[in-house]
């Protein structure tokens, strides 16, 4: 794990960050695709589509988080072709990482990046609820530990592990009478 942590530091995710004219932070999907080690756009597009569904189901305006853009790429010396890309704002990136292949170590690291950034934002005056942050950090850490302990290899087993740990964390919250994350105020 140490070598992958060195290869994919917080700087890796920061290196693909752009700032728009309003100070909004965003990343391009094709850059994020490379960071998350998806070799083919069609496979990464499936992850984006799942994240868009999550955004819709959370009753957020998809177009505020996922902005379709077209880029021109060169094909040889004279030909060009238009390709689809997305301008992804913070919440879109977060949803993509949550829907990405959990068997990839880099995905766990970027999930941790988001947890740490969320923690920093919380203590820099953001309105995010501390309980939600702590529950997410706990879930991420417990999932990572179980994936490592059980030496989970396949994508399906990793997804099942993520689901089962999340289900147990939610049950623990419910058992002690805590507030579920979807009931908490969002920033």
C-alpha positions in Angstrom: 0.0 0.0 0.0 2.9 2.3 0.7 4.1 2.4 -2.9 0.6 3.2 -4.2 0.2 5.9 -1.6 3.4 7.5 -2.9 2.3 7.2 -6.5 -1.2 8.6 -5.9 -0.8 11.4 -3.3 -3.3 14.2 -2.7 -1.2 16.1 -5.3 -2.3 13.7 -8.0 -5.9 14.7 -7.6 -4.9 18.4 -7.1 -2.9 18.4 -10.3 -6.0 17.9 -12.4 -8.0 20.6 -10.6 -9.1 23.7 -12.5 -10.8 26.9 -11.2 -13.5 28.6 -13.2 -14.2 32.3 -13.5 -16.4 32.2 -10.4 -13.8 30.4 -8.2 -15.5 27.0 -8.6 -13.3 24.0 -8.5 -13.7 21.4 -11.2 -11.9 18.6 -13.0 -12.3 17.1 -16.4 -13.7 13.6 -16.6 -11.1 12.4 -19.0 -8.4 13.5 -16.6 -10.1 11.8 -13.7 -10.5 8.7 -15.8 -6.6 8.5 -16.0 -6.2 9.1 -12.2 -8.7 6.3 -11.4 -6.9 4.0 -13.9 -9.7 3.4 -16.3 -8.1 2.6 -19.6 -11.2 3.0 -21.8 -13.6 5.9 -21.8 -16.6 3.6 -22.4 -16.0 1.8 -19.1 -15.5 5.1 -17.2 -18.6 6.5 -18.9 -20.6 3.8 -17.1 -19.3 5.1 -13.8 -20.2 8.7 -14.7 -23.7 7.5 -15.7 -24.2 5.8 -12.3 -23.0 9.0 -10.5 -25.5 11.0 -12.5 -28.3 8.7 -11.4 -27.1 9.1 -7.8 -27.1 12.9 -8.2 -30.7 12.8 -9.6 -31.9 10.5 -6.9 -30.4 12.9 -4.3 -32.6 15.6 -5.9 -29.7 17.7 -6.9 -29.6 19.5 -10.2 -27.3 17.3 -12.3 -26.4 20.2 -14.6 -24.9 22.1 -11.7 -22.4 19.3 -11.1 -21.9 17.5 -14.4 -21.4 19.9 -17.4 -21.0 18.3 -20.8 -18.2 19.8 -22.9 -16.8 18.9 -26.3 -13.1 18.8 -27.0 -11.3 18.7 -30.2 -8.6 16.1 -30.5 -6.0 15.8 -33.3 -6.0 12.7 -35.4 -2.7 12.8 -37.1 -1.4 16.0 -38.7 -4.5 17.4 -40.4 -7.6 15.6 -39.0 -9.6 16.5 -35.9 -12.4 14.9 -34.1 -14.9 16.1 -31.4 -15.0 14.1 -28.2 -17.3 14.2 -25.2 -15.9 15.2 -21.8 -17.4 16.5 -18.6 -16.6 19.4 -16.4 -17.0 17.8 -13.0 -17.6 19.9 -9.9 -16.7 18.6 -6.4 -20.0 16.7 -5.8 -19.8 15.1 -9.2 -16.2 13.9 -8.5 -17.3 12.6 -5.2 -20.2 10.6 -6.7 -17.9 9.2 -9.4 -15.4 8.0 -6.9 -18.1 6.4 -4.8 -19.4 4.6 -7.9 -15.9 3.6 -9.2 -14.4 0.2 -9.1 -13.7 -0.5 -5.4 -11.1 -3.1 -6.1 -8.8 -0.4 -7.4 -6.5 0.8 -4.6 -6.4 4.3 -6.1 -10.2 4.5 -5.7 -9.8 3.9 -1.9 -7.1 6.6 -1.8 -9.3 9.2 -3.6 -12.2 8.3 -1.4 -9.9 9.1 1.5 -8.9 12.3 -0.2 -12.5 13.4 -0.3 -13.0 12.5 3.4 -10.0 14.5 4.4 -11.0 17.5 2.2 -14.5 17.3 3.7 -13.0 17.3 7.2 -10.9 20.4 6.3 -14.0 22.2 4.9 -16.0 21.4 7.9 -13.5 23.0 10.2 -13.0 26.0 7.9 -16.6 27.1 8.3 -18.6 24.9 5.9 -22.1 23.8 6.9 -21.5 20.1 6.6 -22.7 18.1 9.5 -19.9 16.6 11.7 -21.9 13.4 12.3 -22.1 12.8 8.5 -18.4 13.3 8.1 -17.5 10.9 11.0 -19.9 8.2 9.7 -18.4 8.5 6.2 -14.8 8.3 7.5 -15.7 5.3 9.7 -17.4 3.5 6.8 -14.5 4.2 4.4 -12.0 3.0 6.9 -13.9 -0.1 7.9 -14.4 -1.0 4.2 -10.7 -0.5 3.5 -9.7 -2.7 6.4 -12.1 -5.5 5.5 -11.0 -5.4 1.8 -7.4 -5.7 2.9 -8.0 -8.3 5.7 -10.1 -10.5 3.5 -7.8 -10.0 0.5 -10.7 -9.2 -1.7 -9.7 -9.4 -5.4 -12.7 -9.4 -7.6 -14.8 -6.3 -8.4 -18.0 -8.1 -7.5 -16.7 -9.2 -4.1 -15.3 -5.7 -3.4 -18.7 -4.1 -4.3 -20.4 -6.6 -2.0 -18.0 -5.8 0.8 -18.7 -2.0 0.3 -22.4 -2.7 0.4 -22.3 -4.9 3.5 -20.1 -2.6 5.5 -22.3 0.4 4.6 -25.4 -1.6 5.6 -23.9 -2.5 8.9 -22.8 1.1 9.6 -26.4 2.3 8.8 -27.8 -0.4 11.1 -25.5 0.8 13.9 -26.7 4.4 13.4 -30.3 3.3 13.4 -29.8 1.0 16.5 -28.5 3.9 18.6 -31.2 6.2 17.4 -28.8 8.4 15.3 -29.8 10.4 12.3 -29.3 8.8 8.9 -27.1 10.8 6.4 -29.9 11.5 4.0 -31.8 13.2 6.9 -28.9 15.6 7.6 -28.7 19.0 6.2 -26.5 19.3 3.1 -24.2 22.2 2.4 
